[in-house]
């Protein structure tokens, strides 16, 4: 299999790397296809492989007695599994799995660590991505504590839409309720509310974004801060 070329990769983090830093990673990148719900990193197990999404995206979730709740999303803007590694740990209490299938460029932890030891600029860029993920997680806590479920749903769908190639997302109301940390009935009512305003269309496990601009207006200050931080720290670096 031929090695990925920086000019043709879709992962925005890889594209933002200086060519010399990409060259450090290039021989170790392996393109893999992903399936829905595929486990990428399991809680409290040693992280042996990390993933640069090319298409599709993953969820980061935490679990408790009342079930599982999403605390983060990583798509082609980032690197799945980077945070514990960058902070000096080899594992995380959080679950990482594929929420939308596609392709990812996998790299072994040892290979990435070796590249980080050789390049201060690579280390700096990945730490900036860690900052963006921190902002995203903090923003999720803010939105969940401040806004009603319809706004939370709009914000979550916009984040998913940012990481999709089209306007359609595969998901059930049960899965949506888990991602938002609400009862299934609440998720269903929120979907119906957005449908009533013709922002989305939901049918048989699929949801289509119809009016993104109106969705952004509904999400208000709940959406946009992590995205602006990414543009400032990564693409404006």
C-alpha positions in Angstrom: 0.0 0.0 0.0 1.4 3.4 -1.0 2.2 5.9 1.7 -0.3 8.8 2.2 0.8 12.2 0.7 0.3 15.4 2.6 -1.2 17.1 -0.4 -4.0 14.6 -0.6 -4.8 13.7 3.0 -8.1 15.1 4.3 -7.2 15.3 7.9 -6.8 18.9 8.7 -4.3 18.4 11.5 -2.0 16.5 9.2 -2.4 19.2 6.5 -1.4 21.8 9.1 1.9 20.1 9.9 5.1 21.5 8.5 6.3 19.1 5.7 9.2 17.9 7.8 6.9 16.9 10.7 4.5 15.1 8.3 7.5 13.2 6.9 8.3 11.9 10.4 4.8 10.4 10.6 4.3 9.4 7.0 6.0 5.9 7.1 3.9 4.9 10.1 0.5 5.9 8.9 -1.8 3.1 7.9 -5.2 3.7 6.2 -8.0 1.7 7.8 -11.8 1.5 7.2 -14.0 2.0 10.2 -17.5 0.6 11.0 -20.2 2.1 13.2 -19.6 1.6 16.9 -16.1 0.3 16.3 -14.1 0.6 19.6 -11.0 2.7 19.0 -9.7 3.2 22.6 -11.2 1.4 25.5 -11.4 2.9 29.0 -8.4 2.2 31.4 -6.5 0.2 28.8 -3.1 1.1 27.4 -3.4 3.2 24.3 -1.4 1.4 21.6 -2.7 3.1 18.5 -4.0 6.5 17.6 -6.2 7.7 14.7 -6.2 10.6 12.3 -9.8 10.5 10.9 -10.0 11.1 7.1 -13.8 10.8 7.0 -16.4 10.0 9.6 -15.8 10.8 13.2 -15.6 9.3 16.7 -17.3 10.0 20.0 -15.6 10.3 23.4 -18.0 9.1 26.2 -18.0 8.7 29.9 -20.1 6.1 31.8 -21.9 6.1 35.1 -24.7 4.3 36.8 -27.3 6.1 34.6 -25.6 5.1 31.4 -23.1 6.7 28.9 -22.9 10.3 27.9 -20.8 12.0 25.1 -18.2 14.5 26.2 -16.4 15.1 22.9 -16.3 14.5 19.1 -13.2 14.1 17.0 -13.3 14.1 13.2 -10.9 15.0 10.4 -9.8 18.1 12.4 -7.9 16.0 14.9 -6.3 12.9 16.4 -8.2 10.3 18.4 -6.3 9.3 21.5 -3.8 12.2 21.7 -4.8 13.8 25.0 -3.6 11.2 27.5 -0.4 10.7 25.5 0.4 14.4 25.4 -0.2 14.7 29.1 2.1 11.9 30.1 -0.3 9.0 30.5 -0.8 5.8 28.6 -4.5 5.4 29.2 -7.8 7.2 29.7 -11.0 6.5 31.7 -13.0 7.5 28.6 -14.4 5.4 25.8 -13.6 6.3 22.1 -15.6 4.7 19.4 -16.7 5.3 15.8 -19.9 7.3 15.6 -19.9 7.8 11.9 -18.0 5.3 9.8 -15.3 6.2 7.2 -11.6 6.0 7.0 -8.8 6.8 9.4 -5.0 6.9 9.3 -3.8 4.8 12.2 -0.4 5.3 13.9 1.3 3.3 16.7 1.8 5.1 20.0 5.6 4.3 19.9 6.0 5.8 16.5 4.1 9.0 17.4 6.1 9.3 20.7 9.4 9.0 18.8 8.3 11.7 16.3 7.3 14.0 19.3 10.8 13.5 20.8 12.4 14.6 17.5 10.2 17.6 16.8 9.3 20.4 19.1 7.0 21.9 16.4 5.0 18.7 16.1 4.7 18.6 19.9 3.5 22.2 20.0 0.8 21.7 17.3 -0.6 18.6 19.0 -0.7 20.4 22.4 -2.7 23.2 20.7 -5.1 20.5 19.5 -5.3 19.3 23.1 -6.3 22.9 24.1 -9.1 22.8 21.4 -10.4 19.5 22.8 -10.4 21.0 26.4 -12.4 24.0 25.1 -14.9 21.7 23.4 -15.4 19.6 26.5 -15.8 22.8 28.7 -18.3 24.2 26.1 -20.3 20.9 26.3 -20.6 21.3 30.1 -21.6 25.0 29.7 -24.3 24.1 27.1 -25.7 21.2 29.0 -26.0 23.4 32.1 -27.4 26.4 30.4 -29.6 25.6 27.4 -32.7 23.6 26.8 -32.6 20.3 24.9 -33.5 21.8 21.5 -30.5 24.1 21.6 -28.3 21.3 22.8 -29.5 19.1 19.9 -28.9 21.9 17.4 -25.4 22.4 18.6 -24.6 18.6 18.6 -26.0 18.2 15.1 -23.9 21.2 13.8 -20.8 19.6 15.3 -21.6 16.3 13.5 -22.4 18.2 10.3 -18.9 19.8 10.4 -17.4 16.4 10.3 -19.6 14.9 7.6 -19.2 14.9 3.8 -23.0 15.4 3.2 -26.1 16.4 5.1 -27.2 13.0 6.3 -26.4 11.4 9.6 -27.2 7.8 10.6 -28.6 7.6 14.2 -31.5 6.3 16.2 -33.4 8.2 18.9 -31.9 5.8 21.5 -28.4 6.6 20.4 -29.2 10.3 20.3 -30.5 10.3 23.8 -27.3 8.6 25.0 -25.1 11.2 23.2 -27.1 14.1 24.8 -27.5 12.4 28.2 -31.3 12.6 28.2 -34.3 10.3 28.2 -35.3 8.9 24.8 -38.7 10.7 25.1 -36.8 14.0 25.5 -34.6 13.3 22.5 -37.7 12.4 20.4 -39.5 15.7 21.4 -36.4 17.7 20.5 -36.1 16.1 17.1 -39.8 16.8 16.5 -39.3 20.4 17.5 -36.5 20.9 15.0 -38.5 19.1 12.4 -41.4 21.4 13.1 -39.2 24.4 12.3 -37.9 22.6 9.1 -34.4 22.5 10.3 -34.0 18.8 9.9 -35.8 15.7 8.5 -35.7 12.5 10.5 -36.7 9.1 8.9 -35.9 5.5 9.8 -32.6 5.9 11.6 -31.4 8.8 9.4 -31.4 12.5 10.0 -30.9 15.1 7.3 -29.8 18.7 7.9 -32.1 21.0 5.9 -31.3 24.5 7.2 -27.8 24.9 8.7 -28.0 28.7 9.0 -31.2 28.5 11.1 -29.6 25.8 13.2 -26.6 28.0 13.9 -29.0 30.8 15.0 -30.9 28.4 17.3 -27.6 27.1 18.8 -26.7 30.7 19.8 -23.5 31.0 21.8 -23.5 27.2 22.4 -21.9 26.7 19.1 -18.7 28.2 17.6 -16.2 28.7 20.4 -14.2 25.5 19.9 -14.4 25.9 16.2 -13.0 29.5 16.4 -10.3 28.2 18.8 -9.3 25.6 16.3 -9.0 28.2 13.5 -6.9 30.4 15.7 -4.5 27.8 17.1 -4.2 25.3 14.3 -5.0 26.8 11.0 -3.9 30.2 11.9 -0.7 29.0 13.5 
